[in-house]
Amino acid sequence: MMTDLFSQFASTTSFGTPIILVAMLVPWLLFPTPSPKWVNNRLLTFQSWFLNLFTKQLLLPLNTPAHKWAFLLASLMVFLLSMNLLGLLPYTFTPTTQLSINLGLAVPLWLATVLTGFRNQFNHSLAHFLPEGTPAPLIPVLILIETISLFIRPLALGVRLTANLTAGHLLIHLISSAVSTLFSLSIAASLLTFTVLILLTILEIAVAMIQAYVFILLLSLYLQENT
């Protein structure tokens, strides 16, 4: 039972091509390309409005040097959002349920923010490891704690995204299995379970959007500390 339950998160292959690669490339094919026409269609207008609004809200608390990251963060937000939402469709695969994929995104971006801080404000970045006025006996302990908290950030980014999406997918799988099982026993109980399934699906859609935003928001906070 446990093998069947978690088999939905296993990356399979089709015609020698890993499904996870297809699932990561398909979202980029669905985005509309800019049109040379004077008046855009509704989809292009909505896409432009969303990117402008998100970029404005994201860069509002950031310092001016961090505005260079606008294109990267906005693209990553759309990429994560599309993968999370498309993974809720039947017969699809969600790459962001894989910890290796999420860590592959989190570690390089986190490391880039840290290196940016050491390059632009070396003394200020080192000051984070030892607050001013710390008693001498506590200096080694505080440095160790701050170092651990620094290196645990990318792990927290990847695990948070993986755990939330995996838990939602498992709940949907379990409740959908219960609907088909209860249908032969009690139609009323099956309809009630189906209603719970619909509500859980709506909640999972919200979680998919929120977790993509939280991933980018935490990266922007790390960037704000180092610029």
Secondary structure, 3 states (H helix, E strand, C coil): CHHHHHHHHCCCEECCEEHHHHHHHHHHHHCCCCCCCCCCCHHHHHHHHHHHHHHHHHHCCCCHHHHHHHHHHHHHHHHHHHHHHHCCCCCCCCHHHCHHHHHHHHHHHHHHHHHHHHHHCHHHHHHCCCCCCCCHHHHHHHHHHHHHHHHCHHHHHHHHHHHHHHHHHHHHHHHHHHHHHHHCCCHHHHHHHHHHHHHHHHHHHHHHHHHHHHHHHHHHHHHHHCC
